[in-house]
Amino acid sequence: MTNYFLGIDCSTQSMKGLVIDELSLTVQTKILINYDKDLSHFHTQNGVYLGKEKQVYSNPLMWVEALDLLFEKLQRNDIPINNIEALSGSAQQHGTVYLNKQFLNRLKTLNSNQPLSKQLEDVFSRELSPVWMDSSTTRQCQEIREALGGVESTINLTGSNTFERFSGPQIRKFYQTNPRKYETTAWIHLISSFLSTLLLGNPSPIDHGDGSGMNLMNIRSKKWDNQALNATAPNLGQKLPPLAESFQIIGNIAPYYVDRYGFSPDTKLLPWTGDNPSSLIGVGLVKPDQVAISLGTSDTYFNYMRQLSLDLNGESHVFGTPTGDYMALICFKNGSLAREAIKNSFNLSWEEFSNILKRTPPGNYGRIMLPYFYPEIVPLILEPKVYRFGFKENNMEANVRGIVEAQCLSMRIHSQWLKTAPLEIIATGGGSENREILQVIANVFQSPVKALKNLDSAALGAALRCAKSYQDHIGKKITWEELTQKCTALKPYETILPLNETTSLYEDMEQIYQRYEQFVLNNGKNPERKRQKFTQKYF
Ligand code: XUL
């Protein structure tokens, strides 16, 4: 009899499930629910609603429905659901779900003949959940940061400066704007721990990976920090679930799923984590010297760290990892949606987009773009605007190369605090299917880029976490390195080498790009003369 592990990822635009088998850790099946298409009655655009004043929300009931739908689709698959030994998941980070005091009772009395969403309609004390794309909490960020003693002490305490999308500032804003509803809130969960709670039928802990994206957890002790809780909202400690390592088994799946979908009542559950900590495992990044770049709705640059090291400039974050260690993460909001905006404005297919990258030269004839289609996280840009230097908005080729080079140069600049240049870069996320984008990454970083076949790294990471904890649990101990080496989905299918002749070009271009960033952030002079010199030198 073959045993299986199921990993689910609740991302911004979709929910995915991946099943791997115990023996070879090969992906056996994949299920995808696209919110805009499959749950169109929620009327989301790219999975979210854009509110007033930089607010971005989703409906938590949509995730609840997606979970039922995912299991329904799984039932129609060949995988025997009752041979799934363990299940875990991940979710887009930072988003919060607010529940009233009926929530737990309702979970304990679920009727397996009715969908979850019908039975959970009235358990929310806040109808919509703010998600990571929300950047409406600048005031609350300032207030919390001040109460914690400034930027450096906030970073030293929580691993990150306060950020608009982080859960603490979001919770504070809810408390300030809706004190009555805040008071009726019995539980505040992250999206990850909310979904984990639904499966467990009891409050699930928040894991250290996702817990560190809240500005509420002490990054060293990995406990809720009283000073941060008090700086955020009253009685917050009583509304949050406990924190836990994400590799511990927290119990068995609740009867609802056994009766409705045929799960074994012994199916083990692990806490869910954030999509980025989960992806760390799902790209096999379990030792230092490598980094990963995920090209998704947001682009992220992350690495694994054995020891805590903090970015006192305050642009990056340090999160806990599913291995019990740390990871650094830099998140760029203008990822795939910004690339898509350029692609769509010229009515291009992705193939045509790639062909343009192929036929245009590294350095883009000295043409530079700063692509803030949306408010940007790194560098912090609250008013979106696209800047073009040396070319016009209607120049298709300059725009296509311009956006990709801008994104890569920005990653190179803002990852410098990590001090060591990567020996190799693992690429993941939907955008990494585009080989020409990977070639630009290789050239800009002067590092080989490894392309993986499986692009659902967060869901795969969740399935692999199940494999590790389950095998440890039954006494077949396996290390993270053994596990990731064994997994076929983690064998790169192609390594893209950098073109050595672009080394000095991108060193020079990085300097100019950095000056342009300073210029648009109002901290520097217009580097136009330098850009012209660069153009003369290379073209
Ligand atoms: C990370 C972040 C995003 C979300 C969405 O800090 O905000 O990467 O997790 O995927």
Boltz pocket constraint, residues with backbone or C-beta under 6 A from the ligand:
constraints:
  - pocket:
      binder: B
      contacts: [[A, 11], [A, 12], [A, 91], [A, 92], [A, 93], [A, 94], [A, 132], [A, 165], [A, 213], [A, 274], [A, 275], [A, 276], [A, 297], [A, 298], [A, 300], [A, 329], [A, 331]]
      max_distance: 6.0
